[in-house]
Amino acid sequence: MNVLVTGGSRGIGKEIVNYFEMNGHVVYAPNKSQLNLLHPIHLHNPNFDIVINNAGINLLKSISDINDNDIWKVNYEAALSVIQQCLPYMIEKQYGRIINIGSIWIGLSKPMRAAYSASKSALNSLTKSLTAEYANLNILSNTISPGFIDTDLTHQNNTKDELELLKSKIPLRRLGTTYEVAKLVYQMTVDNTFISGQNIIIDGGYTCTAH
């Protein structure tokens, strides 16, 4: 199958690219110079069977300090534009799988995350709307929301002590791996025939406990 992955140069996105290629799929993972999500998006050949909107930015800002819409552009508007351009091919073929990478901050909140949470919540609402409109054409859409995953960014944003405290709050007592997220994305696309419109959380049980 032909697969489009945005934000596929590092972390979870890179693992998703590797997992699909390892299983024999043709993957297009444009870099920033090929597809700048802050500018109008024009896919030259939007004939993809699977679309994975993985790209996202998380700038921590107080509600009173939110004065730009880069988070909204990348996390929601870019994903919507990509989907809109790929839908005609999926409709014609009557097959499509769309994954929007969400976040545990769809259902939780912390200070400084208003813009990020709002954009990811909107993305999840788009997932549901896609299902309502297109599931009858065998175009299935789901959100996958990772919790704390073992990536370079996670280590950059947390000290060793902070990571240990964080892990103590996760019932599985460890961070998730990018491989585990990529495997779930694969299962919810290539192997999926009936699940649509869902927000599937992969967080080691973090959101199930009080914090």
N, C-alpha and C positions, 0 to 999 in steps of 0.2 A: 504494500500500500504506500501511497504518497503521504508523507507526514510533514506538517509545518509546526515548528517549535519556536516561539519567540523567547528571547532571553536565554538562549541555549549555549552561551559561552562559558558559564561557570556554575558551580553549585548544583542545585536541583536540576536546572535546565540542561546542563551538560550531561548529567547522569541519565536524564530522559533520552537525550539524543543517542548516547552510547547504547542504552538498552534496546531502543528500537532498531538501530543499525545492527546490533548483535543478533537480532532476530530476523534480519533479512529485509527490512523495510527501507525505502528511500526517504531520507530525511533532509529537509531544507531548514537550516537554522541560521537565518541572516544575522550578520553582525550589525553594529550601530550604523556603520557607513552605508550598509545595504538597505537598512530599514530603520530609520530614525523615528521612534514612536512619539516624539514630541512634535513632529511635523505631519502634514497630511500623508496618509499611507496609500501607496499604489503598488499592489502586487502584480508583477508582470505576467505571472501564470498561476492564477489562484485555484488550480485544479488539484485540490487536496482532499483525500478521504478522511484524514484525521487532522484536526486543528487543536493545538495545545497552547493556550495563552498563559505562558509562564512568566513573562517579563513583568516586573513591578518595581516600584520604588517606595521606600518607607522613610520619609523625612519627619522626624519628631518635632512637632510644633504645638504650642498652646493654641487653644481655640481663638484667643484674642490676637494671635500672631499669624494666623493663616492669611496669606496675602497673595498667593499664586495658585495656579491650577495644574502644575506639572504632575502632581500625584494623580489628579483626576484624569488628565490626558493619557498618561501611561497605563494606569491601572484599570480604567474603564473605557474611555473613548477609543483608544487604540485597539483594545480587544474587540469592541463593537465593530469598528471599521474592518478589521481582519475577517470577522465572521460574516459581515455583510457581503464582502467580496468573494468569499468562498461558498456561500450558500447556493448560488445558482447552479454550480457544478454538482453539489450534493443533492439538490432538488432534482436535477436532470437524471442523476444516477440512482436516486432514491436510496442513498446510503450516505451516512456521515456520522462521525463521532467528534464531539467537541468537549474539551476539558478546559475549564477555567480554574487556574490555581488561585485559591482563596487564602484564607488565614483563620487561625483560631480567634483573631480579633474581629471576626464577623459577629461572634456571639459573646465575646468578652470585651472589657474595656480597661484602659489604664490612662493616666494623664499623658498628654502629648500625642495621642493616637487618633484624634478625632477625624482628621482628613483621611488617614490610611484606612481606618475602620469603615468610614462612610463609602469610600471607593470600592472596597472589597465587598461590602454589603450590597452595593449596587450591582457589582459583577455577579453576585449570587442570584440577585433578582433577575438578571438577564438570563442566567442559566434556566430558571424556572419558566420564564417567558418563551424561551426557545423551545422548551419541551411542549408547552401548551400549543405552540403554532406549528411545530415541525416533526414531532415524534411520530405522527401518522405517516410520515414519509420515510420512516426508518432513520431519522436523524436524531441521535440521542445525545443529550447534553448534561454534563454533571460538573459540579464544583468539587475540587479536592483541596482540603484545607489543612496544611501542615501545621504542627506545633513547633517545638524547638528541635531543629535538625542540626546535625553535626556538619556545619559548613565553615568555610573560612570567615564569613561575615559574623557568624555566631561567636566565634573565638575572638574576633576583633572587637566586638561590642561588649564582651564580658571578661572580667578577670577570672583567674583560675578559681578563686574562692566563690565568686558569683556563679560560676558554672556548677560548682559542687552544690551550692544551695539550690540552684535551679533543678538539678537532677534529683535532689531529695524531695522535691514537690511533684515529681512525675512518678506515678505508681510503678512504672517499669524500672525506675531508678537509673535511667540513661537517656541520652539524646537519641532521636531517630537518625537513621542514615539516609543519605540521598538515594541509595539503592532501593530502600524500602518504599520511598515515595515513587520512584520511577517504575518499580514493579506494579504498584497500585494503579498508576496512570495507564500502564499497558493493559492490565486486567480490565480496567473500566473503558477501554477503547476496543482493542482487538478482540478480547474475549467476551465483551458485553453485548447482550442481545435484548435486555428487558429493563435495565435500570436507567432511569432518566429523571432529571429535575431534582437531584439530591445533592446535599452538601455533605460530603464524606470526610470526616475529620480523622487525621492520622497524627496522633499526639501522645501515644503511650499512656493515655488515660488522664492527661493533665486537666482537661476541661471537665472531667467528671468529679473532681474533688474541690473542696473549698480552699480558697487561697487567702 
